[in-house]
Amino acid sequence: MDWSRIKTIFILTFLVLDVYLVYQFMNTRDAAQYEIPKEATLEEKLKNDDITYVELPDIKKKEQYLSVRTKVFTTEEIGKAKGQTISLGDGTSIESKLDKPFKLTSKFQPAELSDFIKANIFAGEEYKFWSKNDEEKTITYYQEYDNKTFYYNSNAKLTFFFNENNEVTSYKQTYVEIIDELSETEELLPPLRALETLYKKGLIKPKSEITDFKLGYSTLVSLTASHVVTPTWRIEVNGKENLFVHAFEGRVIPLSDGENKMTE
């Protein structure tokens, strides 16, 4: 047996194996050095789903919780009202019947009621138009504080009622008083992050248009004598659907008319 020849064959075999292993190692190392693809940004995801949005609002970076209470009206506060018959009920709401109906145009615009509200409604300048419901024949306004609306808050609401002839015949009003701004200011969730919350939960559908971002308040806690409201993002979709996000915690708030009522 030619041991010298066999030895040479083994050496060459191991040499080839070593070269192969080195080659495999180099390939593996190069592959590991490739950059891991980055996850698409929110803006890229929205663009891919053909979701557009209006210019983001310029806002303060910090806000506070508010402590508020339902106002109890007095006869002195409504004594100067003219051209209407008012009842106070339990005192927490004004119910008025107009002596002369107020005529609306066929294509109603909120400006039509502006002068009437300023002249005849308690703290009328604090209410902002919300919606007109032709089926229920109502026109709804909600109270504001610091240019922020109390969303779907039945205790901060002004509702006009109109008849078949498109005439306002009566209204009902409630009002909240600000007691205090609570605690230290907290970081406000940017509007785009609020939109991201809704997008991740599948609440913003492809090809949607975000038509408005607005900061307001929703009820957080109802206590016996007062109530705590929290800054809340309202995100309007396609000019008709409203979605709400807690502006501190970033969670979705399922608000709808009648679900944000504060009770004593």
Helices and strands as residue ranges (DSSP letters): H 3-32, H 42-48, E 52-53, E 62-70, H 75-78, E 84-87, E 94-103, H 111-120, G 124-126, E 127-133, E 138-145, E 148-149, E 157-162, E 167-173, E 176-187, H 191-200, E 209-222, E 227-237, E 241-246, E 252-253
